[in-house]
């Protein structure tokens, strides 16, 4: 159980559903709620699907919070990929 935006959420139920649908992630809880919402909206073809363990007001809060933030790039800046070898080991 966790309290998000003054609402009690069943995180065990949420994590179980999120793991099956969107996989493991290092994102924050609100970002994971938004991702699961987007996935379930496509999966169930509903505009506002019920997220397991998460009250509707928390889902709305998560969506408004994540929409307000700029997109994170999935770019990984690497000049050269040396695998497990460091330049010092040369």
Secondary structure, DSSP 4 states (H G I P E B T S, - for coil): -EEETTEEE-HHHHHHHHHHHT----S-HHHHHHHHHHHHHHHHT-SSPPPTT--HHHHHHHHHHHHHSPPPP-----S---TT--GGG-
